[in-house]
Amino acid sequence: MSLDDSSKLTLNDIDRVFAFWVVLVILWNYGYPNAEPIYDVVVAISLFFLVKLIRNYNH
């Protein structure tokens, strides 16, 4: 994404692995809506490291 055209955001500008992480976090939040906030944080961080491992494996 160029600095002169910040109004457009394409999927190529968004890291696809990050998008996968966001989907996993959303699924967790809808799957376990009554989970305590600390579990939300723990799962989000755990999924971050899982996605980071996937990224490193693919590169």
Backbone as a chain_set.jsonl record, in Angstrom:
{"seq": "MSLDDSSKLTLNDIDRVFAFWVVLVILWNYGYPNAEPIYDVVVAISLFFLVKLIRNYNH", "coords": {"N": [[0.849, -1.173, 0.0], [0.627, 2.131, -0.876], [1.845, 5.301, 0.316], [0.521, 7.528, -0.653], [-2.007, 6.691, -1.295], [-3.872, 5.888, 0.849], [-6.475, 5.209, 1.299], [-7.35, 2.924, 0.087], [-7.433, -0.502, 0.681], [-6.278, -3.57, 0.121], [-6.592, -7.174, -0.078], [-4.094, -8.148, -0.527], [-2.52, -6.362, 0.819], [-3.04, -6.944, 3.414], [-1.794, -9.197, 5.701], [-2.124, -12.519, 5.002], [-1.86, -14.599, 6.79], [-2.203, -13.307, 9.202], [-4.867, -12.602, 8.869], [-5.978, -15.143, 8.979], [-5.434, -15.701, 11.669], [-7.098, -13.81, 12.899], [-9.614, -14.807, 12.155], [-9.571, -17.243, 13.561], [-9.529, -16.275, 16.214], [-12.009, -14.976, 16.297], [-13.711, -17.17, 15.906], [-13.138, -18.555, 18.271], [-14.167, -16.725, 20.161], [-16.901, -16.702, 19.527], [-17.466, -19.38, 19.829], [-16.987, -19.903, 22.5], [-18.529, -18.049, 24.283], [-18.92, -17.4, 26.952], [-16.515, -17.515, 28.203], [-13.955, -16.601, 30.494], [-12.338, -13.392, 30.581], [-9.507, -13.621, 30.825], [-8.979, -16.072, 29.671], [-9.635, -15.541, 27.048], [-7.536, -13.83, 26.385], [-5.324, -15.543, 26.762], [-5.854, -17.536, 24.837], [-5.846, -15.993, 22.473], [-3.162, -15.142, 22.416], [-1.903, -17.638, 22.32], [-2.87, -18.58, 19.852], [-1.667, -16.679, 18.257], [1.05, -17.433, 18.432], [0.849, -19.956, 17.286], [0.077, -19.304, 14.669], [2.328, -17.88, 13.97], [4.226, -19.942, 13.949], [3.2, -21.405, 11.803], [3.606, -19.55, 9.761], [6.434, -19.41, 9.752], [7.008, -22.022, 9.034], [5.989, -22.131, 6.457], [7.672, -20.428, 5.092]], "CA": [[0.0, 0.0, 0.0], [1.448, 3.33, -0.973], [1.493, 6.365, 1.254], [-0.369, 8.5, -1.267], [-3.334, 6.117, -1.496], [-4.153, 5.145, 2.068], [-7.895, 4.899, 1.406], [-7.592, 1.596, -0.46], [-6.763, -1.588, 1.393], [-6.593, -4.815, -0.55], [-6.211, -8.367, 0.657], [-2.653, -8.302, -0.651], [-1.909, -5.522, 1.834], [-3.251, -7.592, 4.698], [-1.106, -10.472, 5.797], [-3.126, -13.598, 4.986], [-1.722, -15.373, 8.024], [-2.861, -12.506, 10.221], [-6.309, -12.75, 8.643], [-6.304, -16.466, 9.515], [-5.43, -15.553, 13.123], [-8.315, -13.077, 13.276], [-10.731, -15.747, 12.023], [-9.499, -18.175, 14.696], [-9.933, -15.565, 17.428], [-13.456, -14.772, 16.218], [-14.334, -18.475, 16.161], [-13.013, -18.818, 19.707], [-15.079, -15.858, 20.908], [-18.272, -17.154, 19.315], [-17.593, -20.749, 20.322], [-16.942, -19.876, 23.959], [-18.88, -16.668, 24.63], [-18.917, -17.18, 28.397], [-15.163, -17.684, 28.729], [-13.452, -15.451, 31.235], [-11.444, -12.574, 29.753], [-8.13, -14.113, 30.84], [-8.895, -17.153, 28.695], [-9.601, -14.897, 25.728], [-6.174, -13.34, 26.181], [-4.438, -16.711, 26.634], [-6.111, -18.178, 23.543], [-5.387, -15.098, 21.414], [-1.699, -15.218, 22.387], [-1.551, -18.985, 21.844], [-3.131, -18.619, 18.417], [-0.635, -15.858, 17.628], [2.254, -18.247, 18.284], [0.538, -21.01, 16.32], [0.131, -18.692, 13.343], [3.739, -17.552, 13.729], [4.852, -21.207, 13.561], [2.738, -21.707, 10.443], [4.303, -18.613, 8.875], [7.826, -19.833, 9.647], [7.028, -23.299, 8.319], [5.713, -21.866, 5.045], [8.765, -19.66, 4.471]], "C": [[0.889, 1.228, 0.0], [0.955, 4.392, 0.003], [0.513, 7.353, 0.667], [-1.781, 7.974, -1.474], [-3.71, 5.255, -0.294], [-5.627, 4.773, 2.21], [-8.226, 3.51, 0.894], [-6.785, 0.566, 0.316], [-7.195, -2.886, 0.746], [-6.139, -5.985, 0.298], [-4.716, -8.617, 0.553], [-1.916, -7.467, 0.385], [-2.03, -6.134, 3.221], [-2.539, -8.932, 4.673], [-2.157, -11.577, 5.912], [-3.049, -14.448, 6.248], [-2.359, -14.623, 9.185], [-4.376, -12.618, 10.093], [-6.788, -14.098, 9.177], [-6.37, -16.418, 11.035], [-6.705, -14.858, 13.602], [-9.531, -13.997, 13.199], [-10.732, -16.724, 13.196], [-9.936, -17.513, 15.998], [-11.44, -15.331, 17.442], [-14.193, -16.082, 16.495], [-14.266, -18.835, 17.642], [-14.044, -18.008, 20.487], [-16.536, -16.252, 20.719], [-18.491, -18.564, 19.842], [-17.655, -20.828, 21.836], [-17.274, -18.469, 24.458], [-18.824, -16.38, 26.132], [-17.544, -17.381, 29.019], [-14.731, -16.413, 29.451], [-12.45, -14.686, 30.364], [-9.998, -13.072, 29.727], [-7.954, -15.251, 29.841], [-8.895, -16.609, 27.266], [-8.191, -14.427, 25.403], [-5.217, -14.506, 25.947], [-4.623, -17.366, 25.267], [-5.616, -17.292, 22.398], [-3.861, -15.138, 21.293], [-1.239, -16.576, 21.876], [-1.767, -19.105, 20.342], [-2.121, -17.774, 17.654], [0.632, -16.684, 17.398], [2.035, -19.401, 17.313], [0.642, -20.472, 14.901], [1.563, -18.318, 12.987], [4.508, -18.82, 13.315], [4.468, -21.597, 12.14], [3.466, -20.822, 9.45], [5.765, -19.049, 8.668], [7.957, -21.136, 8.893], [6.837, -23.099, 6.817], [6.828, -21.09, 4.355], [9.98, -20.465, 4.555]], "O": [[1.81, 1.331, 0.81], [-0.193, 4.376, 0.447], [-0.257, 7.965, 1.406], [-2.675, 8.753, -1.803], [-3.848, 4.038, -0.413], [-5.99, 4.08, 3.161], [-9.277, 2.965, 1.231], [-5.595, 0.755, 0.57], [-8.366, -3.259, 0.821], [-5.399, -5.818, 1.267], [-4.128, -9.231, 1.443], [-0.808, -7.82, 0.79], [-1.209, -5.867, 4.099], [-2.676, -9.702, 3.723], [-2.984, -11.56, 6.824], [-4.066, -14.959, 6.718], [-2.983, -15.233, 10.054], [-5.083, -12.717, 11.096], [-7.87, -14.191, 9.756], [-7.259, -17.023, 11.634], [-7.314, -15.272, 14.588], [-10.386, -13.968, 14.084], [-11.788, -17.003, 13.764], [-10.64, -18.128, 16.799], [-12.08, -15.473, 18.484], [-15.181, -16.101, 17.23], [-15.229, -19.36, 18.202], [-14.716, -18.54, 21.371], [-17.328, -16.147, 21.655], [-19.598, -18.901, 20.26], [-18.302, -21.715, 22.392], [-16.407, -17.777, 24.992], [-18.692, -15.223, 26.532], [-17.423, -17.414, 30.243], [-15.096, -15.302, 29.066], [-11.791, -15.277, 29.509], [-9.33, -12.953, 28.7], [-6.892, -15.381, 29.232], [-8.233, -17.157, 26.385], [-7.71, -14.603, 24.283], [-4.392, -14.46, 25.035], [-3.64, -17.713, 24.612], [-5.024, -17.799, 21.445], [-3.329, -15.164, 20.183], [-0.296, -16.659, 21.09], [-0.932, -19.673, 19.639], [-1.756, -18.111, 16.528], [1.218, -16.647, 16.316], [2.957, -19.78, 16.59], [1.231, -21.113, 14.031], [1.965, -18.429, 11.829], [5.353, -18.763, 12.421], [5.305, -22.063, 11.367], [3.899, -21.298, 8.401], [6.263, -19.054, 7.542], [8.938, -21.333, 8.175], [7.44, -23.801, 6.005], [6.907, -21.104, 3.127], [11.039, -20.033, 4.099]]}, "num_chains": 1, "name": "protein.A"}
